[in-house]
Each structure stands twice: as C-alpha cells, then as structure tokens.
Amino acid sequence: MSVAQIAGGTVPDVARRAAKKDWMFLVGLAMFVIIALGAVIGPWVAPFDANQLYTGPVNGASSLAHPFGTDDVGRDILSRVLVGARVTVFAPIAVVILSTLMGVMLALVAAWYGGWVQGGISRLIDVIFAIPGLVVAVLAIALFGKGLFAPIIALSIAYIPVVARLSQTAAARELGKPYVAALRVQGVSNAAICFRHLLPAMVPIVAAQMAVGFGYAMLDLAAISFLGLGQQPPNPDWGSMISSGQAGILAGAPEQSVFPAIFVVITVLAVGIIGARVTVWAEEKDK
C-alpha cells in the first residue's frame, strides 16, 4: 500500500481536485497569491516612499497620482498599503507555521505513546487553551516591549491547542488502521511510520486548520497593531493604518482606514475559502 493510497489526498492531489471542479478554491487561491505577491514585491513597486511626508494634500481623495488618496500627513496610502502588506501577511504565516509544527509534534507523541504521556500533554494543552491568544500576546508585549516579535511567539503558543487536538484525533484514527499494525510487524521504525505514513495522511486536516489559523492570527495581529502595540510608526502595517485613520473618517476622508481594512477582509476571506474547501475534501476522504 502506497503513501498516496493511505493518505487519500496530498497537497498536489488537492490542487488537482481544485483545478477540476472547485472554482471557489481557485478564486480564493488566486486572491491570496496576488496579495502574497504584492506583499513580496510591494516595497519595489510602491509609487512613493511609504514614509515620505506631503507627497500630496493632507487627507487627499483618490486621484490619478494617488489612487488610494493620501493620509493625515500627506503620505501616499497605496504605497503604505503595499509596504505594510509584507509584515501584515507574513507575520500570521509565521504564527501558523510555528503553531502547526509544535502542535503536530505534540499530537504525534500523544497519539503514539498514549497513557500518562497523552494525559500530560492533554493537561498542558488545556492550560494553554484556557487563556485567550490576544491576552497572551498583550502580556508578552508588556514583558518584552512593543513590536511584533513577542506577539508572534505568544500567538504561536496560544494556537497550539487547536492544532494539537485536531492532529491528535487524526493521528489516533490513522494509528488504528490495519496497515500500521502491519508496518510494526514488519519492523518498520517508529520514525518512518510517523513521517512516511501518518503525516501524509494528516495533510488535509492540518492544511485546513492552517488556513483557519491564518485568519485568526491576521485579525489578532491587526488588533494588536490597531492598539498601538505592534508595528511601530512610521513603519506601516494595515492594523496601525486603520487605527491612525479614525480621525479622517469623521473628517470625511476615510481612505486611510478603509483601504487597509478592505485588504484585511479580502485576505482573511480568501484564506478562509481555501480552508473551507480543504476541510470538505478531508471529510470526503474519510467517508
């Protein structure tokens, strides 16, 4: 029995299914790829220096020179959105990667050894799960200072329980299948069984949770920046731009807040669509 047969679906298989019958997945993927590409090349394609003052009128409306308008000190909003996209998009990706790695490892250990090991890991996960991620991030900022490094680490730890619980359930289900017992009888090492068979089988569920976790992480980090505790001025990110544009909304110049907020919503929506479709495929695989 091959890994592909065991897993029932891998990342390339997911892509093939999407290309054949799921236009929603393709739309979500295309949206996210465009935003991620913009985050990568944003600083090089921005029409102005993101921190250059008075490139146009204060709280200027959209125009040919400034498609997104200008902010309260005359900086080009399009340039700040493009430059701020890098930290706004890739910081949640860092959170998702770290939390997934730690959660999956804990899940594999708990499912494989069971007993008191599983019980101890479950108690640890329960303790972490009891504290909201945003509270953990704010406490980390209070200890280590403002910026994004502390909240990234804090949120990575706070998101471990969800990943670990889902992964442990999937791993335990896979361990109960006959092929695992056959591999053990054949003398296949524990590491080989875990990394060659269990992990590929868990890919759809873990991928779906990563997509969902990205959305939560992006919103949490944007909230932290909105409160002035994340990315510090004058460096832009979408959360701090939304916060600094509040006065402009009342003055009839909402562009500084509206455009970053739109991109936050689009990004979270795109990744949410991807995660939802992968979840459906994972459920279909298990039927």
N, C-alpha and C positions, 0 to 999 in steps of 0.2 A: 504493500500500500504506500503510495507516494504522499509526500507532504501536501501537494495540491489537493489530492483526494481527501486527505484527513481534514485539512483546513476548510475546504469547501468554498474558499474565496480569499484571495490575496489582494494586495494593492493593485497590481496590473489587471486582475480579474474584475475588480471594482470599476476600474477605468473603462474596461471593455463593455461592461454592462451599461454604464452611463452613456457611452457613445452610441449604443444600440437603441435604448428605449427610454432614457430618462432625461428629458430636456431641462427639467428643473435643476438637476445636478449640474448639467453643463452650464446653465446660466449662472448658478452660484459659483461654480469653479472659475468661470471666465471673469466674473466680477472680482473675485478675490485675487486672481492672478494679475489683473490690471492694477488693483490697489497695491499689491505687493511689489509689482514692478515700479509703480510710481514711488513707493517708499524707498526703493533701492536707488533709482536714478534722480529722485526729487531734487537733491541739492545741486545737481548739474544742469537740470532743465529749468529750474526756477528763474523767472524773468528778472528778478531783483534779488539783492541781498536780503535775506529774511529779516535781518535786524536793522536795515537801513531806514532811518527816520525821514519822514516827509518826502517820500517818493511821489506822493500825490496829496490831495487835500485831506484834511482830518475827517474821518468818518465818511470818506467819499463813496458814492454809489458805484455800482458796476459800470465799467466803460471798456472801450477797446484797449486802453493802456493798462487797465486794472480790472480784469474780468470778474473778480470776486470783490472788487472795491478795495478800500483802504481802512485801516483801523484807527483807533483814537489818537495815535501819534503819526499817522500818515504812512505806516508800513503797508506793503502790498500783501493782501490776505492770501492770494493764490500762492505766492512764494512761501509764506509761512505755513500754509496747509501742506505744501509739497515737502518742505524741510521737516516739519513736525510729524509727517507720516512715518518716518523711519523709526523713531522711538515709540510712537503710538502703536504701530503694528508689530514691531519685533520684540518689544518688551513682553506682551502677552504670549508670544510664541515661546520665549524663554521660560516663562512661568509654566506653560503647558508641557514643554519638554522635560523640565526638571521634575515636576509633579508626576508625570507619567512614568519616568524612569524609576523614581523611588516607589511609587505606588505598585507598579507591576512587579518589581523585585520583592517587595513585602508580600504581595499576593501569592507569588510562586512559592516562596518559602513557607507561608502559612498553609497553602493547599498541599504542598508536598509532604511536609512533616506532620501536620495536624497536631492533635494533643495539646500539651501545655504551650508549645510554640505558637500554634494557631490562637490559643486563648490569650496569650500575652500580646500578640500583635493586634488582636481584636480589641483588647482593652486600650492599647495605645492609640489605635485609630479612633475609638470612641471619645477619648480625651481630646484629641485634635479636632474632631468633628463638632464638639460641643462649643467651640469658640468660633464666632464668625470670622471669615477671612479678612474682611475690611478692618475689624477691630485688631486682629493680629498685625496687620500692616501698619496701622496707626501707632501701635505700641512699639513696633520695630523702628519707626521713624523717630519716635520720642527717645529711643535709646541711642540710635546711630546717626540721627540728623536727617534733614530733608534731602530729597533726591529719589531716584528710582531703584537704586541697588537694594536697599533694605526692604522696600515693599515687594520687589520681585522675589527675593528669598522667602519672605514671610508668606506671601500668597502661594508660592510653590509648596511650602509645608502645609498650609491650610487646605489645599486642594487634594492632598494625598488620600484622605479617607474615601472620597467618592471613587477615585480611580482604583484604589486597592480593593474596595468591596466588589465592584463590578468585575474586576480582573480575577479576584479570588473565586467568585461564583463560576466564571467561565473556565478557569483552570481546574476547579474541582470537578465540574461536569466532564471535562476532557479526560481527566485522570481516571474517571470511572469507565471509560470505554475499553473494549477488549484489546485494542491494538497496543495500549500502554502496557497492559499485563504481558502481552506477547513480547514487547520490546525488553521488558525486565527479565523475562525468562531467557531471552537470547543474550543477556549480559550487556545490553547497551547501557552506557553510563548515565547517571542522573543528569549531568550537564547536557549531554547530547539529546536526551528526551525533552528536556526543558526548552533548549534553544532551537532544536531542529523540528520539533513537533508541537509542543504546547504554545510557544509564542506565535508561530504562523496561524494556529487555529484561533488565537485571541485577537488577531489583527483587526477584523471588522469592528468588534465591540470597543477595543481600545481607540481605534481611529474615530469612531463616533463620539466617544467621550472626550477626546482631544478637541474636536470641533466645538462641542458644547462648552468645554472648559475655556477655550479661547475667548468665546463671547463673554463669559463671566469675568475672566481676567481683564479683558479690554475695558469693560464697564467699571470694574473696581479701580483699575489704574487711572482711568479717566476721572473718576470721582476723587481720587487722591490728588491728582493734579488740579482739579477744579477747586479743591480746598486750599490749594497753595502749598501742598506738602510734597509734591512730586517734582517734575522737571521745573527748574528754577529760571525765572526771567534773566536775560531776554530770550533764552533758548525756547523755541516754540514746541508745544505739543497740543493735540486737539483739545484735551481737557482744560488746560490752562487758558487756551484761546476762548473757549466757551465762557469761562469764568470772567476773563477780562473784558468781554464784550457785553456784559449785562447792562452797563450804563448806556451803551449805544442802542440797545433795544428800546429803552424808554425815550431816547432822543430821536427815534425814527430811523436809526441806522443799524439794523440787526445783522448785517452781513458778517461781522466779526465772530458772532456766536453761531449763526445759522449754518454757514458752510461747514465748519468743523463738525457740528452736530450731525449734519446730513451724512458726512463721510463715516462717522462713528456708527450710525444706524445702518448704512449700506454694508459696511464691513461685517458687523455682527449678524445682519440678516443673511449675507452671502455664506458665511461660515456655518450659520445655523441650518441653512438649506442643505449644505453638504453633509453635516452631521445627521440630519433627519433622514436623508436618503440612505446613508451608510447604515443607520440603525435598522431601517426597513429591510435592507439586504441581509443584515446579520440575523434578523428574525426569520426571514425566509429560509436562510441556510439551516437554521436549527429545526425547521418543521420536518 
